[in-house]
C-alpha cells in the first residue's frame, strides 16, 4: 500500500490521540443522536431522484441533464427529513447547483452518496470529498444491472474497506436492492481520511465550526472563508490531485473488467456526435418531433379539441348559460362571453389549443433528455454556437425556449459566464417563439403558404444570428468553453417520462393560466371602456402606415404585452394576406416577451439589463417588422 | 513512457490514445481534475468534430470538450500497451 493510503484508522493505535477525535469516530449513527437530516448526494444522472422518490414518495423533476433542477427537493421518510440535492461532480461553489448541494451537505447529519457503478472512477471523487468533509456516508452503487451488462465486477467488500464506509448495491431501474436503503441510512459512517489532510483539518478546525467547512475553506471556498472571517485556503489543486490519485488507486483495486462487445446504445451515442451520422440523426429526430408535435397534435388533435370541443361545444354552452342571467350586449356579458370573453375564448385557447401542444412538446423534450441524446446534440452544435458567443451547453435553454421562454430564462443559470447568460437571455426574449406562440404561428403560416413560412423562418433566424453576433462582439470578456460529461444513451423509463411531462405541463399551465385570464380581462375592459379604440388609434399610424397591417392588428399587439402567444392568437380573427401574415408574425415574435418571462428576467439579470433587453424588443420588433413589410408589401 | 512531442488535444486524430501532459492553469483546472482529466492520465479521442470540439473517452466515460479548452490541453501519443495497462502514474 502506498503512503497515500495511510489512513486515519491507523491513528487508532494511539488511544490518547483518538480520544479527542469526536469528528472521526466510527460509531453507527443510530447509537447516538437520532438522525434528522439525510442528504442524497451524487453526480448528475446517477438515479438519485428515483431513490428519493422511492423513499419520500414525492415527485421531483428527474433529469438527464445537469442543471435543470436547481431547486432543492425535500421530503419525509420515517423519522428523517430527506434532501434531494442537484447532481454535482464535487462540492465547492463553482455553480448554483454546487452552492445548494454544499449548504445541504454541511447541514446534513448523514449522506447517502449515490454512485453510478459504471463510472466509479468519476463518482468516487465526490465520495472521497464527502468523507473528507467528515460526513457520515453510505455509498449506494446504483446501476448494478448495467454493470453486469458491461462485464464489470466491483469488489464491494474491498471498496468498503478502502473508503471506510458501508457500500450497498442497487439497480434503480428494477428498484432492486432498495430494501437495503434503511440499513444504508442507519449505518452511515465516517470514512477514512489520509493523515496529512487530517493534520491540516485540525489546524483549520480551530477557526471554523465543522470539519466540512474546514475542508471547503482549505479548498478555497471564498464565501465560507468570508463567513468565518478568515483567509481562504489555497490548497484546492493539491488536495484535488491527491484525492483524484487516491480514488484511482482504489478503483484499480476493486474493479475487474472483462472485454465485452460494444453495446448498441454505446454505438448510438458515438454516432450522435459524429458529423456524418449525427446530422442525419438530428434531422430524423427533428422530423419525428415535427410529425408528432407539429402534425399529429398541432393540426389533427387540436382541430378536434379546439374546433369541436371548444368552438362548437364549450363556447355556445357557456354563452347560453351566462346569457340566461346577463344579456350578451351588457358590459359584463361582453367581458365574460364576448369576443375576448374570459370564460369563452380564453378557456378554449388554454385547454383545447395550448394544453395539448404543451404536453406534446414536453414529452418530446423529456424523451431527448432521458435518452441521453440532448447532451450529444449540445456537443454536435457546440462549434456553431461558439460563433454567437455561446457553447453547446446553451442548446438546453435555447431548446427549452421553444417550450417556454420563462422556464428557459431560468435555465440560463447553467451557463458558464455572465456574458453567456446575457447573450442567451437576449436571444430567448427576442428570437425564440415559445411553444404556445409556435402553435399559433404554425397555424397562421400553414394558411399563408410555403413562401410565407420560408420568409418568416429566414427572418427570425437572421435576427437570432445577428443578435448573437453583435452581442458576442460588443460584450467584454470571454465565453466559457464546453466541458460536458455525456451520460450513457439509455432507453428512457416510461414512468419517468410521463411523470416529468405531467409535472412540467402542470407547472407551465399553473404559471400561464392567470396571465391568460388577466390578459383577456384587460383587453375586455379596454373594449367595453373604449380604451381599445384609443390604443388602436395610437398605434394605428405605425401599424397601418409602417407595418401596413389592418388597424385591428394593434389589438393583437396589446395582447402581446400580456402574453406573446395570446397576441399572436389575436391575429387569427383578421383577414390578412399571406405577406401581412408574415409581417404580423415577425413583429409579434420579436415583440416583448410575456409578463411572466419579464418577471423572471428581472430577477435573473437585474433591473438595468432586463429593462434594456425589454425595450430593445419593442424597438427591434417594430423596426424589423417594418423593414420586412416595406420589402414585401 | 514514450517521450513524444506534445500536441494540443484538438489536433489529435480520432481513435488515438494519448497521455495528458499539461492542462491549463486557472479556475477551470479544478473542474478538469474532478472529471479525471489531469496530467498523467490516459484518454482516447472518440470523436473530432469540424471546428475543434472533441469527445474523449476515459474508462467508459465520454466527455465533450470545446475547442477553446481542447487547444490548451496538451497530450502525447502513448503506445497502446501502456494505455491499456492498469499502470497509473502519480503526478504530484
Interface residues (C-beta under 8 A of the other chain):
Chain A: X4 X89 X90 X92 X94 X118 X119 X121 X122 X125 X126 X150 X236 X237 X238 X240 X241 X242 X244 X245 X248 X249 X252 X269 X270 X273 X274 X275 X375 X376 X378 X379 X380 X382 X383 X384 X386 X391 X392 X478 X480 X481 X482 X483 X484 X485 X486
Chain B: X28 X29 X30 X31 X32 X33 X34 X35 X36 X38 X46 X47 X49 X50 X51 X52 X53 X55 X58 X59 X60 X61 X62 X63 X64 X65 X66 X67 X68 X69 X70 X86 X88 X90 X91 X92
